[in-house]
């Protein structure tokens, strides 16, 4: 294979692209040979309808909006749709991340692949994310709506909106390329998570405050009327700020695209083409910044925490004094406690969780929604089921952790099998930490409900805790097995990392839904029959059965882990 770039032909470049595509396809097919691959495929297929709803709804809305604004000759309104599409795509990207790849694309650097072709390959590796697909669908829907309303604008509409969709996609790829760079340090991950948390909180606050569906049934008191007046004042301030900011946005792709169609409608082809060209220049600028980022990656930049942690450590006092370890060693060594491995692993897990800001986001984000929802529910009625319902929603951010307890270990999981420690103690320590997180979340939910609405009754508190115990014990029993046979490597510095495999996430969600359905059915049964002795005894029996199920699984986890350790290593140790 020639190494001189001047002798490299287009046919050879095409052959490289085909080889990479074939490699990805073969790895995709070979993944079906793993035991958990069929379940992951089923989970992805079942998730497709929900993802389609998320994309189809805004797509139809954007198409109708494009038709309406074009039909009424208010083309400036199309800019609002495109800004909404841009914000929607960024929100999807932040919530879902970019799709993971079947292998690390940085491995291609070892082959005779120039930086330009490597950049092209990296560009297409993450282009099929839900957000990017949504950007294309919304753009095509707006173009279709404009074409239906004003048929003579079809060429301008489809050209301008396809270029806008391209600019949106390139912006997403550029943004996530830099996010992976920014997340290479723990401090940056903490700042980024705080930013996402504040942004998501602000969006939900706006939704709960100004959405009429959450306010139409309220009977305002004097305090609530004052709060509503303050909200109207804030809205007036926001509209005044909007009037000031909007003129500065005219030079960005959403406004350029809408302006191009407006000029085309007024038979001003020169200005229409100029606006389309400026939008294309934005897309080129986004691609240039993306190429700049991938070029440093092409030169061998390493994002791993291990690479960032390479630095001189201060010598221990004994080493500075020239004293060797045997000199300081005691002649009598106390026998280790039977709980020493459990305590040590628990402490290590606490350090891992403390450094993983994504876990804190998964715990706190549902809690904030519980807080906002409780304010609205408290204004309408004192629902006795508010505490267990809020607790069930809050646990959605924690239970996926039970299904991938080795995800953050990586290749280090092998040391558990080489050390003189039982896997039972390893899983027990990891389960205890997850239970601690769940207990903290439940306590915070209780405090929020007590402060916002009213202190939950003793009966509903006991029922909620028994329900949570049954769900958490069952989740741990199933999750311990899934953590071995369906492990998923989690990289804290990569934006595409998820906490569990697709099938494990689906099992976690379905278990919560089924358990919530059982709890709600028991509550409704008591309400209809006007008796109060069904809910708590039944939930107590469920919790006891879940405890027996968990103990049985924990007693046999050593043999199960050793029998399936190769599958665990193959997933967590791969590059």
Secondary structure, DSSP 8 states (H G I E B T S, - for coil): ----GGG--HHHHHHHHHHHHHHHHHHHHHGGGSTTHHHHHHHHHHHHHHHHHHHHHHHHHHHHHHHHHHHTT-THHHHHHHHHHHHHHHHHHHHH-----SS-GGGGGGSS--HHHHHHHHHHHT---HHHHHHHHHHHHHHHHHHHHSGGGHHHHHHHHHHHHHHHHHHHHHHHHHHHHHTTSHHHHHHHHHHHHHHHHHHHHHHHHH-GGGTTT----HHHHHHHHHHHHHHHHHHHHHHHHHGGGTTSHHHHHHHHHHHHHTT-HHHHHHHHHHHHHHHHHHHHHHHHHHHHHHTT----HHHHT-S-----HHHHTT--HHHHS-SS-----TTHHHHHHHHHHHHHHHH-HHHHHHHHHHHHHHHHHHHHHHHH---TTHHHHHHHHHGGGTGGGGG-TTTTTGGGGHHHHHSS--HHHHHHHHHHHHHHHHHHHHHHHHHHHHHHT----HHHHHHHHHHHHHHHHHHHHHHHHHHHHT-----TT-TT--SS-HHHHHHHHHHHHHHHHHHHHHHHHHHHHT-SSSHHHHHHHHHHHHHHHHHHHHHTHHHHHHHTHHHHHHHHS--
